[in-house]
Amino acid sequence: MRALVGLWRWRHNPLRRKTDLVEAWVACAAVLLIVVAAPLAGLAIGGLTQDALLQSVREQRAMRHEVAGTVVRKVSRPPVDPDPETSSARDRHSRVLAEWTAPDGTAHSGTVLADLRSPDPGDRFRLWTDEHGQVVGRPLDDATATTHAALAGFGVAVAVAGLVEGARRLVVWRIVLRRYDRWDQAWDRAGPDWGRTGTGS
């Protein structure tokens, strides 16, 4: 921001260097890109992501079916649960041997997770299967898809802003190095006794 204010003040300053103007214009361009381009990129990617996720939601709803399962007996929990998502939901779910009927009419049985705290034989619960009765995960819902899309858009906006700021810093670093090189050349031209020239010493 300092560079933007300086850009206006340095327009007619006789001490202004060309690199000062370049640095100020680079800062101005970076601010515009961060304020305008980063949010637009985030909105575009968020919109595309939401469209793709909502299409996935529709496909999952068409291919996955909620059926009723019947508890045969409770199954003891394995000592180590390899899936962190199921391990976080241990208190709400129980492993049971269950029977269910697939959407195509075939009977199935197997060990599944039931959303029952203390299941007894004969208890009924809901589970998701494909058309052939194989247990699958619950389909993604619209709210979760929208949340993931918003996070993707926000992440892209932050990434674009970070890239712009990184590019600005790189350009300014190169300008400063060039400025130092010019100063070194000016000192070399002045010579080692520039302060004593014409003093007769």
Phi, psi and omega in degrees: 000324178302322181292326179293317176296319180295328179301318179290318183288330186273004186305316184240020181283126181292341179272359182292131175263160178298323180294332176296316178295317179300315180299319180292318178293324176297318177296318179298314179297320180297317179297316179298317179295320180291321183282326186253305188290320182298311177297322179296319177296319178298317179296318181296311181292321177299318178295315178297319179295318179296318178300315181295318181291321178293326174296319177296321177300315180298317180295318179295320179295327179286329186261343182249142185231140177271124180234166180265130175251152178242130181288129172268310175197160178281143179248138180294145182286141176295153182298325179231125179264115185286343183263115182296331180291319179286328180292331178285342181251021183302321184292334183265347185234152177231145175275126182224155167272123187226163174237146177206163179249128182287162177301334179274003175095356181277147180271141181223157174212156180169176179270124182222169173268127178247143180277056178234135180286313180227084185288142174241153177305134180097345177296144180251147179209169181259140172216163183254135179225166171275188183297334184262006176093004177284133183292132178228171178286159177297139180294152178296141178260167185299319183295318179294319178299317180294321178296315178297320179294319179296319178295321178296316179297317179296318179298319179293319179298316178295319180296317179296316178298319178295319178295318179297314180295321177297318178295319179299315180296323178295316179297315179297321178299317179294321179297316181296318178299319180294321178299315179297321177298319179293322177297317178300318179296320179295320178294321179295321179292325181292332178090169184286340183245037184299330183281345183250008183297129177079008180266354178082010181267000000 
